């Protein structure tokens, strides 16, 4: 029942997460999202007492799923501002009053284009789980109780007749009951306030914070044990008598030949397949027929064992080959996922991981880190004039030139299109400017041969230094700004973004962005 309940809660959470990925919800439009949440297809996935609210990133309500209650309104029992962002969240169980079904909040962020745009909240109704417990039988007169992490009774079979009540497990007679730590390591009986004793069993779901307690009356257990004891005693006596008679018959009539047969079987079991066939003379009784059947079976086993040995060798060889192929394919896949196929440089995802590693390292060493943002001048004109194949040759040539000028621990990656990003650890702005100028001169001096054409290209470079107050992304943006200044000034030049050019507005925007990210 715990597994079934966990699966039901997990299914509800997956449905909410799925909704956050739909275009209607991501639009954050009250009309579009509201119509979608209240459509028949979506409404059929939720109970009548469950509602869904959509909020934007400023915690303003955009729309909600309407419930089918005429006289009461279903509320979400939570403060939207206290829900953690960037993670799915399950709130504690909540009961409005004695007659309402327990609910709990589930929240999932609405992410679009990698950014958080809002949050989708839904209340999970305990009515989804009650169906698993209502028909559960624990013996003849036992029952199940569902408990919240605070010890509140979420389900009790008496609710069917008396209606739902606000009760705690301690009200039944369980003193000092901690739902999250209570255990029943051995079969135990408990005495409740009603005066009756019950065999107790307990299981707690730490994943979704509820416990299930089963109680079976002690008298029922004792009656069952007494009946089993009497039946077992009679069965044991009868079995002993029959066993003695059969043993005596086997000893007198079948003992010796069967012992011989067992000896042969033990040898075969131990892997000795060279034992001779068993012979009992010319006996045509059951023992003789058994020996003939055994000899036929022994011959079949020897033949099939040899075939199995051959198949196993072939299978092991095939498994080794497939394993090697799979390892090679996985290795290639890992490399492909981190490398730009054309230039064989790290791709944008890989270089961002390198940036995170470098930032983590310089936080300990306090050494400088500089970025060089590179763009190939008039690259679109090259593509339009000579074709995209020529453009690919230009990208590969520039990539090889830049990579050849770097130190072992410097990093260059293709950032997108005709743009490259270089990381220069332990390098200040003056050193980064010298390196960038070396890139520019080397690229300008080279000639790229394509078909019958000799093509010369130039690059424009922007240089910036990593600023912890700005963060990595905005520090790279400063290099990008410097690059575009170089383009506007005529291209084929290096422009440096010095720290004094960074405004307080840039720092404030970076602080807000990093706070939101945290």
VEXDREN-2710 file (C-alpha; in Angstrom, 1 decimal):
% VEXDREN-2710
k/r/px/py/pz
1/UNK/0.0/0.0/0.0
2/UNK/2.9/2.4/0.7
3/UNK/4.3/1.6/-2.8
4/UNK/0.9/2.2/-4.4
5/UNK/0.4/5.5/-2.5
6/UNK/3.9/6.7/-3.4
7/UNK/3.3/5.9/-7.1
8/UNK/0.0/7.8/-6.9
9/UNK/1.7/10.9/-5.4
10/UNK/4.6/10.6/-7.9
11/UNK/2.1/10.4/-10.8
12/UNK/0.3/13.6/-9.6
13/UNK/3.7/15.4/-9.4
14/UNK/4.7/14.2/-12.9
15/UNK/1.4/15.5/-14.3
16/UNK/2.1/19.0/-12.8
17/UNK/5.6/19.0/-14.1
18/UNK/4.3/18.0/-17.5
19/UNK/1.9/20.9/-17.5
20/UNK/4.8/23.3/-16.8
21/UNK/6.4/22.2/-20.0
22/UNK/3.3/22.9/-22.2
23/UNK/3.2/25.9/-24.4
24/UNK/-0.1/27.1/-23.0
25/UNK/1.2/27.3/-19.4
26/UNK/4.6/28.7/-20.5
27/UNK/2.7/31.5/-22.3
28/UNK/1.6/32.9/-18.9
29/UNK/-1.4/34.3/-20.6
30/UNK/-4.5/34.2/-18.3
31/UNK/-6.9/33.4/-21.1
32/UNK/-4.8/30.8/-22.9
33/UNK/-3.5/29.1/-19.7
34/UNK/-6.9/29.3/-18.0
35/UNK/-8.8/27.7/-20.9
36/UNK/-6.1/25.0/-21.1
37/UNK/-6.3/24.1/-17.3
38/UNK/-10.1/24.0/-17.5
39/UNK/-10.3/21.9/-20.7
40/UNK/-11.8/18.5/-20.5
41/UNK/-8.5/16.7/-21.2
42/UNK/-6.8/18.4/-18.2
43/UNK/-9.8/18.4/-15.9
44/UNK/-10.1/14.6/-16.2
45/UNK/-6.6/14.2/-14.7
46/UNK/-7.6/15.8/-11.4
47/UNK/-10.2/15.3/-8.7
48/UNK/-13.0/17.7/-8.1
49/UNK/-11.4/19.0/-4.8
50/UNK/-8.0/19.6/-6.4
51/UNK/-7.2/23.0/-7.9
52/UNK/-4.3/24.4/-9.8
53/UNK/-3.0/28.0/-9.7
54/UNK/-0.6/29.6/-12.1
55/UNK/1.6/32.5/-10.9
56/UNK/4.2/34.7/-12.7
57/UNK/7.7/35.2/-11.4
58/UNK/6.4/38.2/-9.3
59/UNK/4.0/35.8/-7.5
60/UNK/0.9/37.4/-9.1
61/UNK/-2.0/35.0/-9.8
62/UNK/-2.5/34.5/-13.6
63/UNK/-5.3/31.9/-13.6
64/UNK/-6.6/28.8/-11.8
65/UNK/-8.4/25.6/-12.5
66/UNK/-12.0/25.9/-11.4
67/UNK/-13.4/23.3/-9.0
68/UNK/-16.8/21.7/-9.2
69/UNK/-18.0/22.6/-5.6
70/UNK/-21.0/24.8/-5.6
71/UNK/-21.0/25.9/-2.0
72/UNK/-17.3/26.0/-1.0
73/UNK/-14.1/27.1/-2.5
74/UNK/-10.9/25.0/-2.6
75/UNK/-7.9/26.9/-1.3
76/UNK/-4.1/26.4/-1.7
77/UNK/-2.8/26.4/1.9
78/UNK/0.5/28.1/1.5
79/UNK/2.3/31.4/1.2
80/UNK/3.4/31.6/-2.4
81/UNK/6.4/33.8/-1.4
82/UNK/7.8/31.1/0.9
83/UNK/7.9/28.4/-1.8
84/UNK/11.5/27.7/-2.9
85/UNK/12.2/28.4/-6.5
86/UNK/14.2/26.2/-9.0
87/UNK/13.0/23.0/-7.3
88/UNK/9.8/20.9/-7.1
89/UNK/8.2/21.2/-3.7
90/UNK/5.7/19.2/-1.6
91/UNK/4.2/21.0/1.3
92/UNK/3.0/19.4/4.6
93/UNK/-0.4/17.8/4.9
94/UNK/-3.1/20.3/5.7
95/UNK/-6.7/19.8/7.1
96/UNK/-9.0/22.9/7.0
97/UNK/-11.6/21.4/9.3
98/UNK/-13.1/18.2/10.5
99/UNK/-15.1/17.5/7.4
100/UNK/-12.6/18.5/4.7
101/UNK/-10.3/16.0/2.9
102/UNK/-6.6/16.5/3.8
103/UNK/-4.5/18.1/1.1
104/UNK/-0.9/19.1/0.4
105/UNK/0.6/21.6/-1.9
106/UNK/2.8/20.6/-4.8
107/UNK/4.8/23.4/-6.7
108/UNK/6.8/23.3/-9.9
109/UNK/8.5/26.2/-11.6
110/UNK/7.6/27.2/-15.1
111/UNK/10.8/27.4/-17.1
112/UNK/11.1/28.8/-20.6
113/UNK/14.3/29.3/-22.6
114/UNK/16.3/28.3/-19.5
115/UNK/14.8/31.0/-17.3
116/UNK/12.2/30.9/-14.5
117/UNK/9.0/32.6/-15.6
118/UNK/6.5/31.5/-13.0
119/UNK/5.3/28.7/-10.7
120/UNK/2.5/26.2/-11.0
121/UNK/0.8/25.3/-7.7
122/UNK/-1.6/22.4/-7.1
123/UNK/-3.2/20.9/-4.1
124/UNK/-3.0/17.1/-3.9
125/UNK/-6.1/15.6/-2.3
126/UNK/-5.9/12.7/0.0
127/UNK/-9.0/11.3/-1.7
128/UNK/-6.5/9.8/-4.3
129/UNK/-5.0/7.6/-1.6
130/UNK/-8.1/6.8/0.4
131/UNK/-9.3/4.3/-2.2
132/UNK/-6.3/2.2/-1.4
133/UNK/-7.1/2.0/2.3
134/UNK/-10.9/1.8/2.3
135/UNK/-11.1/-1.7/0.9
136/UNK/-8.0/-3.0/2.7
137/UNK/-8.6/-6.0/4.9
138/UNK/-6.2/-6.9/7.8
139/UNK/-7.4/-10.3/8.8
140/UNK/-11.1/-10.3/9.5
141/UNK/-11.5/-7.4/11.9
142/UNK/-8.2/-5.5/11.4
143/UNK/-7.9/-2.1/9.8
144/UNK/-5.5/0.5/8.4
145/UNK/-4.8/4.0/9.7
146/UNK/-2.9/6.7/7.6
147/UNK/-0.9/9.3/9.6
148/UNK/0.8/12.6/8.6
149/UNK/4.3/13.5/9.6
150/UNK/2.8/15.5/12.5
151/UNK/0.9/12.6/13.8
152/UNK/-2.5/13.7/12.5
153/UNK/-4.8/10.9/11.3
154/UNK/-5.4/11.3/7.6
155/UNK/-7.6/8.1/7.3
156/UNK/-9.4/6.0/9.9
157/UNK/-12.1/3.3/8.9
158/UNK/-14.5/4.9/11.5
159/UNK/-14.7/8.0/9.2
160/UNK/-17.0/5.9/6.9
161/UNK/-19.7/5.9/9.6
162/UNK/-19.0/8.9/11.8
163/UNK/-17.5/11.3/9.2
164/UNK/-14.1/12.8/9.2
165/UNK/-12.7/14.1/12.5
166/UNK/-9.6/16.0/13.5
167/UNK/-7.7/13.3/15.4
168/UNK/-4.1/12.6/16.3
169/UNK/-2.6/9.1/16.7
170/UNK/-2.0/9.9/20.4
171/UNK/-5.8/10.2/20.8
172/UNK/-6.1/6.4/20.2
173/UNK/-3.6/5.5/23.0
174/UNK/-0.2/5.7/21.3
175/UNK/1.9/7.6/23.7
176/UNK/5.0/9.5/22.5
177/UNK/4.4/8.4/18.9
178/UNK/6.8/9.9/16.5
179/UNK/5.6/9.1/13.0
180/UNK/9.0/9.5/11.3
181/UNK/10.9/7.4/13.8
182/UNK/8.4/4.8/15.1
183/UNK/9.4/1.2/14.2
184/UNK/8.1/-2.3/14.9
185/UNK/11.2/-4.5/14.7
186/UNK/9.5/-7.5/16.1
187/UNK/5.8/-8.7/16.3
188/UNK/4.3/-6.5/19.0
189/UNK/0.9/-5.9/20.6
190/UNK/-0.4/-2.5/21.7
191/UNK/-3.2/-1.7/24.0
192/UNK/-5.4/1.3/22.9
193/UNK/-7.7/3.5/25.0
194/UNK/-10.6/1.3/24.0
195/UNK/-9.0/-1.5/26.1
196/UNK/-8.4/-3.8/23.2
197/UNK/-5.0/-5.2/22.2
198/UNK/-3.9/-5.2/18.6
199/UNK/-1.0/-6.7/16.6
200/UNK/0.7/-3.6/15.2
201/UNK/2.7/-3.1/12.0
202/UNK/4.0/0.2/10.7
203/UNK/5.6/1.6/7.6
204/UNK/6.6/5.3/7.0
205/UNK/7.2/6.9/3.6
206/UNK/10.1/9.3/4.1
207/UNK/9.8/10.3/0.4
208/UNK/6.2/11.7/0.7
209/UNK/5.9/12.1/4.5
210/UNK/3.0/9.8/5.6
211/UNK/2.8/6.6/7.6
212/UNK/0.6/3.5/7.5
213/UNK/-0.4/1.7/10.7
214/UNK/-2.1/-1.7/10.5
215/UNK/-3.9/-3.1/13.6
216/UNK/-5.3/-6.7/14.0
217/UNK/-7.1/-7.7/17.1
218/UNK/-5.1/-9.9/19.5
219/UNK/-8.0/-12.3/20.0
220/UNK/-8.2/-12.9/16.3
221/UNK/-4.5/-13.7/16.2
222/UNK/-4.7/-16.1/19.2
223/UNK/-7.8/-17.9/17.7
224/UNK/-5.9/-18.3/14.4
225/UNK/-2.8/-19.6/16.2
226/UNK/-4.9/-22.0/18.3
227/UNK/-6.6/-23.5/15.2
228/UNK/-3.3/-23.8/13.3
229/UNK/-1.7/-25.4/16.4
230/UNK/-4.4/-28.1/16.5
231/UNK/-4.3/-28.8/12.8
232/UNK/-0.6/-28.8/12.7
233/UNK/-0.4/-31.3/15.6
234/UNK/-2.8/-33.7/13.9
235/UNK/-1.0/-33.3/10.6
236/UNK/2.3/-33.9/12.3
237/UNK/1.1/-37.1/13.9
238/UNK/-0.3/-38.5/10.6
239/UNK/2.8/-37.4/8.7
240/UNK/5.1/-39.2/11.2
241/UNK/3.1/-42.5/10.9
242/UNK/3.0/-42.4/7.1
243/UNK/6.7/-41.4/6.9
244/UNK/7.7/-44.3/9.1
245/UNK/5.8/-46.8/7.0
246/UNK/7.1/-45.5/3.7
247/UNK/10.7/-45.4/5.1
248/UNK/10.4/-49.0/6.2
249/UNK/9.1/-50.1/2.8
250/UNK/11.8/-48.2/1.0
251/UNK/14.5/-49.6/3.2
252/UNK/13.4/-53.2/2.7
253/UNK/12.5/-53.1/-1.0
254/UNK/14.3/-50.1/-2.6
255/UNK/17.1/-49.1/-0.3
256/UNK/20.2/-50.6/-2.0
257/UNK/19.4/-49.9/-5.7
258/UNK/18.2/-46.4/-4.9
259/UNK/21.4/-45.7/-2.8
260/UNK/23.4/-46.8/-5.9
261/UNK/21.4/-44.5/-8.1
262/UNK/21.8/-41.6/-5.7
263/UNK/25.6/-42.2/-5.7
264/UNK/25.6/-41.9/-9.5
265/UNK/23.5/-38.7/-9.3
266/UNK/25.9/-37.1/-6.7
267/UNK/28.8/-37.8/-9.0
268/UNK/27.0/-36.2/-11.9
269/UNK/25.9/-33.2/-9.7
270/UNK/29.6/-32.7/-8.8
271/UNK/30.5/-32.4/-12.5
272/UNK/31.7/-35.9/-13.1
273/UNK/30.1/-36.8/-16.5
274/UNK/32.3/-39.9/-17.1
275/UNK/30.5/-42.3/-14.7
276/UNK/29.4/-45.6/-16.2
277/UNK/25.7/-46.3/-16.8
278/UNK/23.9/-47.9/-13.9
279/UNK/22.9/-51.6/-14.2
280/UNK/20.5/-53.6/-12.0
281/UNK/20.7/-56.9/-13.9
282/UNK/17.6/-57.9/-15.8
283/UNK/15.1/-56.4/-13.4
284/UNK/11.9/-55.3/-15.2
285/UNK/10.2/-53.8/-12.1
286/UNK/10.0/-50.2/-11.3
287/UNK/13.7/-50.0/-10.2
288/UNK/14.8/-51.6/-13.5
289/UNK/12.6/-49.1/-15.5
290/UNK/14.0/-46.3/-13.4
291/UNK/17.6/-47.3/-14.2
292/UNK/16.9/-47.4/-17.9
293/UNK/15.2/-43.9/-17.7
294/UNK/18.2/-42.7/-15.7
295/UNK/20.6/-43.9/-18.3
296/UNK/18.6/-42.2/-21.1
297/UNK/18.5/-39.0/-19.1
298/UNK/22.3/-39.2/-18.4
299/UNK/23.0/-39.5/-22.1
300/UNK/20.8/-36.5/-22.9
301/UNK/22.5/-34.5/-20.1
302/UNK/26.0/-35.3/-21.5
303/UNK/25.0/-34.3/-25.0
304/UNK/23.2/-31.1/-24.0
305/UNK/26.0/-30.1/-21.6
306/UNK/28.5/-30.3/-24.5
307/UNK/26.1/-28.2/-26.7
308/UNK/25.6/-25.7/-23.9
309/UNK/29.4/-25.4/-23.4
310/UNK/29.8/-24.6/-27.0
311/UNK/26.9/-22.0/-27.0
312/UNK/28.3/-20.4/-23.9
313/UNK/31.7/-19.9/-25.4
314/UNK/30.1/-18.3/-28.5
315/UNK/27.8/-16.2/-26.3
316/UNK/30.7/-14.9/-24.2
317/UNK/32.6/-14.0/-27.3
318/UNK/29.6/-12.1/-28.7
319/UNK/29.0/-10.3/-25.3
320/UNK/32.7/-9.2/-25.1
321/UNK/32.5/-7.9/-28.7
322/UNK/29.2/-6.0/-28.0
323/UNK/30.5/-4.6/-24.7
324/UNK/33.6/-3.3/-26.5
325/UNK/31.5/-1.8/-29.2
326/UNK/29.2/-0.2/-26.7
327/UNK/32.1/1.3/-24.7
328/UNK/33.6/2.8/-27.9
329/UNK/30.3/4.2/-28.9
330/UNK/29.7/5.7/-25.5
331/UNK/33.2/7.2/-25.6
332/UNK/32.6/8.8/-29.0
333/UNK/29.2/10.1/-27.8
334/UNK/30.7/11.8/-24.8
335/UNK/33.3/13.4/-26.9
336/UNK/30.7/14.5/-29.5
337/UNK/28.5/16.0/-26.8
338/UNK/31.3/18.3/-25.6
339/UNK/33.1/19.1/-28.9
340/UNK/32.2/21.2/-31.9
341/UNK/32.1/18.8/-34.9
342/UNK/33.5/21.3/-37.4
343/UNK/36.4/22.9/-35.6
344/UNK/37.0/20.1/-33.0
345/UNK/37.1/22.7/-30.3
346/UNK/35.1/22.6/-27.1
347/UNK/31.5/23.6/-27.7
348/UNK/29.6/26.3/-25.8
349/UNK/28.3/23.8/-23.1
350/UNK/31.8/22.5/-22.5
351/UNK/33.5/25.9/-22.3
352/UNK/30.9/27.0/-19.7
353/UNK/31.9/24.0/-17.6
354/UNK/35.5/25.1/-18.0
355/UNK/34.6/28.6/-16.8
356/UNK/32.9/27.2/-13.7
357/UNK/36.0/25.2/-12.9
358/UNK/38.3/28.1/-13.4
359/UNK/36.2/30.4/-11.2
360/UNK/36.2/27.8/-8.5
361/UNK/40.0/27.6/-8.8
362/UNK/40.7/31.3/-8.7
363/UNK/38.4/31.7/-5.7
364/UNK/41.2/29.9/-3.9
365/UNK/44.3/31.2/-5.7
366/UNK/43.0/34.8/-6.2
367/UNK/44.8/34.9/-9.5
368/UNK/43.4/36.9/-12.5
369/UNK/41.3/35.4/-15.3
370/UNK/40.7/37.1/-18.7
371/UNK/38.3/36.5/-21.5
372/UNK/39.0/37.2/-25.2
373/UNK/35.9/37.3/-27.4
374/UNK/36.7/36.8/-31.2
375/UNK/34.6/37.3/-34.2
376/UNK/35.6/36.7/-37.9
377/UNK/35.1/39.9/-39.9
378/UNK/32.7/39.8/-42.9
379/UNK/32.1/36.1/-42.4
380/UNK/28.6/36.3/-44.0
381/UNK/30.2/37.9/-47.1
382/UNK/32.6/34.9/-47.4
383/UNK/29.7/32.5/-47.2
384/UNK/27.7/34.4/-49.7
385/UNK/30.6/34.8/-52.1
386/UNK/32.4/31.4/-51.9
387/UNK/29.8/29.2/-50.3
388/UNK/29.3/27.6/-46.9
389/UNK/32.0/25.0/-47.6
390/UNK/34.5/27.8/-47.9
391/UNK/33.1/29.3/-44.7
392/UNK/33.7/26.0/-42.9
393/UNK/37.4/26.0/-44.1
394/UNK/37.8/29.5/-42.8
395/UNK/36.4/28.6/-39.4
396/UNK/38.7/25.5/-39.1
397/UNK/41.7/27.6/-40.2
398/UNK/41.1/30.3/-37.7
399/UNK/40.4/27.8/-34.9
400/UNK/43.7/26.0/-35.6
401/UNK/45.6/29.2/-35.7
402/UNK/44.3/30.4/-32.3
403/UNK/44.7/27.0/-30.7
404/UNK/48.3/26.9/-31.9
405/UNK/49.1/30.2/-30.0
406/UNK/47.8/29.1/-26.6
407/UNK/49.5/27.7/-23.6
408/UNK/48.7/24.2/-22.3
409/UNK/46.3/25.4/-19.7
410/UNK/44.6/28.1/-21.9
411/UNK/41.2/27.2/-23.3
412/UNK/39.5/28.1/-26.6
413/UNK/36.0/27.1/-27.7
414/UNK/33.6/27.8/-30.5
415/UNK/30.9/30.0/-28.8
416/UNK/28.5/30.1/-31.8
417/UNK/28.6/30.8/-35.5
418/UNK/31.8/32.6/-36.3
419/UNK/32.5/33.5/-32.7
420/UNK/35.2/32.0/-30.4
421/UNK/35.8/32.5/-26.7
422/UNK/39.3/32.2/-25.2
423/UNK/40.0/31.7/-21.4
424/UNK/43.4/32.9/-20.2
425/UNK/43.9/31.8/-16.6
426/UNK/46.5/33.6/-14.5
427/UNK/46.7/36.4/-17.0
428/UNK/46.0/40.1/-16.3
429/UNK/44.5/42.6/-18.8
430/UNK/47.9/43.7/-20.2
431/UNK/48.9/40.1/-20.9
432/UNK/45.5/39.2/-22.4
433/UNK/45.8/42.3/-24.7
434/UNK/49.2/41.1/-25.9
435/UNK/47.9/37.6/-26.6
436/UNK/44.8/39.0/-28.4
437/UNK/47.0/41.2/-30.6
438/UNK/49.1/38.1/-31.4
439/UNK/45.9/36.3/-32.5
440/UNK/44.9/39.2/-34.7
441/UNK/48.3/39.5/-36.4
442/UNK/48.7/35.8/-37.0
443/UNK/45.2/35.4/-38.5
444/UNK/45.8/38.5/-40.7
445/UNK/49.1/37.1/-42.0
446/UNK/47.7/33.7/-43.0
447/UNK/46.2/32.9/-46.4
448/UNK/43.5/30.3/-46.8
449/UNK/43.4/28.3/-50.0
450/UNK/40.0/27.1/-51.2
451/UNK/39.6/25.6/-54.7
452/UNK/41.3/28.2/-57.0
453/UNK/40.9/31.1/-54.5
454/UNK/43.3/32.5/-51.9
455/UNK/41.3/34.1/-49.2
456/UNK/42.5/36.5/-46.5
457/UNK/40.5/37.1/-43.3
458/UNK/40.8/39.3/-40.3
459/UNK/39.3/39.1/-36.8
460/UNK/38.0/41.6/-34.3
461/UNK/38.7/40.9/-30.6
462/UNK/37.2/42.1/-27.3
463/UNK/39.1/41.6/-24.0
464/UNK/37.8/41.7/-20.5
465/UNK/38.8/40.5/-17.1
466/UNK/36.7/38.3/-14.8
467/UNK/35.0/40.4/-12.1
468/UNK/33.5/38.5/-9.2
469/UNK/30.9/41.3/-8.7
470/UNK/29.7/40.9/-12.3
471/UNK/29.9/37.1/-12.5
472/UNK/31.1/35.0/-15.5
473/UNK/28.3/35.8/-17.9
474/UNK/28.4/39.5/-17.5
475/UNK/32.2/39.6/-17.6
476/UNK/31.9/37.8/-21.0
477/UNK/29.3/40.4/-22.0
478/UNK/31.9/43.1/-21.3
479/UNK/34.3/41.4/-23.7
480/UNK/31.4/41.2/-26.2
481/UNK/30.7/44.9/-25.9
482/UNK/34.4/45.6/-26.5
483/UNK/34.3/43.4/-29.6
484/UNK/31.3/45.3/-31.0
485/UNK/33.0/48.6/-30.4
486/UNK/35.9/47.2/-32.5
487/UNK/33.5/46.3/-35.3
488/UNK/32.0/49.7/-35.3
489/UNK/35.4/51.3/-35.4
490/UNK/36.4/49.5/-38.5
491/UNK/37.1/45.8/-37.5
492/UNK/40.5/44.0/-37.5
493/UNK/41.5/45.4/-34.1
494/UNK/41.7/44.6/-30.3
495/UNK/39.5/46.5/-27.9
496/UNK/40.0/46.2/-24.2
497/UNK/37.2/46.7/-21.6
498/UNK/38.9/48.1/-18.6
499/UNK/37.2/47.8/-15.1
500/UNK/36.7/51.6/-14.9
501/UNK/34.2/51.4/-17.8
502/UNK/31.9/49.2/-15.8
503/UNK/29.0/51.2/-14.4
504/UNK/27.3/50.9/-11.0
505/UNK/24.1/50.0/-13.0
506/UNK/26.0/47.0/-14.5
507/UNK/26.9/45.9/-11.0
508/UNK/23.4/46.3/-9.7
509/UNK/21.9/44.3/-12.6
510/UNK/24.6/41.6/-12.0
511/UNK/23.8/41.5/-8.3
512/UNK/20.0/41.1/-9.0
513/UNK/20.7/38.4/-11.5
514/UNK/23.0/36.4/-9.2
515/UNK/20.6/36.7/-6.3
516/UNK/17.8/35.4/-8.4
517/UNK/20.0/32.5/-9.6
518/UNK/20.9/31.6/-6.0
END
